[in-house]
Structures are given as C-alpha cells and as structure tokens.
Amino acid sequence: MFANVGWGEMLLLVVAGLVILGPERLPGAIRWTANALRQARDYITGATSQLRQDLGPEFEDLREPLSELQKLRGMTPRAALTKHLLDGDDSIFTGRFDTPQTPQKPQSGPGPTPAPPVTSASAPPAPSGPVPFDTDAT
C-alpha cells in the first residue's frame, strides 16, 4: 500500500503531523494509525482465507477471469489489433517493413573501375530513415 512512499515523503508527513498535531499528540496519532492499518490488513487476510476455504477449488476459477480482465484493462486499440489481427506484428503501425537487402559485390577482374556517382546540388538527399507511410494514399 505504501510501496511508493519514500523517506522524503515520510519525513514530510512527520513534519506536517508535528505542525498540525503538536509534539504531545503525534506519537498517539501514529500509534492509532498503525493499529488501524494492522487491523484492516488482518481483516482482509481473514476474509480472503475464509473465501478460499468456503469456495475451495472454485476460488481459483474465480481468480482466472479476474486476471484476464486485468490483462484487458491495459489493452489499447492498437495493441488489440496487433495481437488479434496481426499476430503481434506491428510493422504496419511503425512503418518498418522487413525487406531483404542484397549487398552489391564489387566487380573483379581487369577493366576500368566504375566512377563514383555524380550528385548535383539540386538533387534531393536520399532518405536516411524509414519511408514515410501516407494513410491518405492507400
């Protein structure tokens, strides 16, 4: 329950409690809060064990749909499409299609060496990343 509360937050709560309650009533308030939390935790643990005893193996059958609901809670429309329709392949969304690249082999043997390609200042530079995907064109 308090897994995300660090020492800085705890110190801030103690200082705020010291200012609000005063040094005389702060230890009693901390004691009361600790006892209330302990009783609530014991009550929840007892209720869970009672349900487990009453339902027996059906208790685990009840937990399975709840775990499935927990998985669906984090599912976005994009993740659902990727998982169910595209078998986990999200390249259609990212624009990264796997195309095999064949390296060009240099020509060997006697003969002239090819000249480097001529580039002009007006030629557009080659794209360095993936080709943009236009959804309106398809």
C-alpha positions as CSV (number, residue, x, y, z in Angstrom):
1,M,0.0,0.0,0.0
2,F,2.8,2.4,0.8
3,A,5.3,0.9,-1.6
4,N,5.7,4.2,-3.5
5,V,6.3,6.4,-0.4
6,G,10.0,7.2,0.1
7,W,11.9,8.6,3.1
8,G,11.4,12.1,1.9
9,E,7.7,11.8,1.8
10,M,7.7,10.1,5.2
11,L,9.7,13.0,6.7
12,L,7.3,15.5,5.1
13,L,4.4,13.6,6.7
14,V,6.1,13.6,10.1
15,V,6.9,17.3,9.9
16,A,3.3,18.1,8.8
17,G,1.9,15.9,11.6
18,L,4.2,17.7,14.1
19,V,3.0,21.1,13.0
20,I,-0.7,20.1,12.9
21,L,-1.0,17.9,16.0
22,G,1.9,19.1,18.0
23,P,4.6,17.1,19.8
24,E,2.3,15.9,22.5
25,R,-0.4,14.2,20.4
26,L,1.8,13.0,17.4
27,P,3.1,9.7,19.0
28,G,-0.5,8.7,19.9
29,A,-1.8,9.5,16.4
30,I,1.0,7.4,14.8
31,R,0.2,4.5,17.2
32,W,-3.5,4.7,16.4
33,T,-2.9,4.8,12.6
34,A,-0.5,1.8,12.8
35,N,-3.1,-0.2,14.8
36,A,-5.9,0.7,12.4
37,L,-3.8,-0.3,9.4
38,R,-2.8,-3.6,11.1
39,Q,-6.5,-4.4,11.9
40,A,-7.6,-3.6,8.4
41,R,-4.9,-5.9,6.9
42,D,-5.8,-8.7,9.3
43,Y,-9.5,-8.3,8.4
44,I,-8.7,-8.5,4.7
45,T,-6.4,-11.5,5.1
46,G,-9.1,-13.3,7.2
47,A,-11.8,-12.6,4.6
48,T,-9.6,-13.9,1.8
49,S,-8.7,-17.1,3.7
50,Q,-12.4,-17.6,4.6
51,L,-13.4,-17.2,0.9
52,R,-10.7,-19.7,-0.1
53,Q,-11.9,-22.2,2.5
54,D,-15.6,-21.8,1.6
55,L,-15.2,-21.9,-2.2
56,G,-12.3,-24.4,-2.3
57,P,-11.1,-25.1,-5.9
58,E,-13.7,-22.7,-7.3
59,F,-11.8,-19.8,-5.7
60,E,-9.0,-20.3,-8.3
61,D,-11.6,-20.5,-11.1
62,L,-12.9,-17.1,-9.9
63,R,-9.4,-15.6,-10.0
64,E,-8.8,-16.6,-13.6
65,P,-11.4,-14.3,-15.2
66,L,-10.2,-11.5,-12.9
67,S,-6.6,-11.9,-14.2
68,E,-8.0,-11.9,-17.8
69,L,-9.8,-8.6,-17.0
70,Q,-6.6,-7.2,-15.6
71,K,-4.9,-8.0,-18.9
72,L,-7.7,-6.4,-20.9
73,R,-7.5,-3.3,-18.8
74,G,-4.1,-2.4,-20.2
75,M,-5.1,-3.2,-23.8
76,T,-5.2,-0.3,-26.1
77,P,-7.0,-0.4,-29.5
78,R,-3.6,-0.6,-31.3
79,A,-2.4,-3.4,-29.0
80,A,-5.7,-5.3,-29.6
81,L,-5.3,-5.0,-33.4
82,T,-1.7,-6.1,-33.2
83,K,-2.4,-9.1,-31.0
84,H,-5.6,-10.5,-32.6
85,L,-5.5,-9.5,-36.2
86,L,-1.8,-9.1,-37.0
87,D,-0.3,-11.9,-34.7
88,G,1.9,-9.4,-32.8
89,D,3.5,-7.9,-36.0
90,D,3.2,-4.1,-35.5
91,S,5.3,-3.1,-38.5
92,I,2.2,-1.7,-40.2
93,F,2.0,0.9,-37.5
94,T,5.7,1.7,-37.1
95,G,6.4,1.8,-40.9
96,R,9.4,-0.6,-40.5
97,F,8.9,-3.4,-43.1
98,D,11.4,-6.2,-43.3
99,T,12.8,-6.1,-46.8
100,P,15.8,-8.2,-47.6
101,Q,18.8,-6.1,-48.6
102,T,21.3,-7.7,-51.1
103,P,24.8,-6.2,-50.9
104,Q,26.3,-5.2,-54.2
105,K,29.5,-7.1,-55.0
106,P,32.4,-5.2,-56.5
107,Q,33.4,-6.2,-60.0
108,S,36.6,-8.0,-60.1
109,G,39.0,-8.5,-63.0
110,P,40.7,-6.3,-65.5
111,G,38.8,-3.4,-66.6
112,P,38.1,0.1,-65.7
113,T,36.9,0.9,-62.2
114,P,33.4,2.5,-62.1
115,A,33.3,6.2,-61.4
116,P,31.6,7.4,-58.3
117,P,28.0,8.7,-58.9
118,V,27.7,12.3,-59.7
119,T,25.5,14.3,-57.5
120,S,24.2,17.8,-58.2
121,A,23.3,20.5,-55.8
122,S,19.6,20.4,-56.9
123,A,19.1,16.6,-56.3
124,P,17.2,15.8,-53.1
125,P,19.2,13.8,-50.5
126,A,18.4,10.2,-50.1
127,P,16.1,9.4,-47.1
128,S,18.1,8.2,-44.1
129,G,15.2,6.6,-42.1
130,P,12.2,4.6,-43.0
131,V,10.0,5.7,-45.9
132,P,7.0,7.8,-44.6
133,F,3.7,6.0,-44.7
134,D,0.8,8.0,-46.2
135,T,-2.5,6.8,-44.9
136,D,-4.5,9.0,-47.2
137,A,-2.8,7.5,-50.3
138,T,-3.9,4.0,-49.5
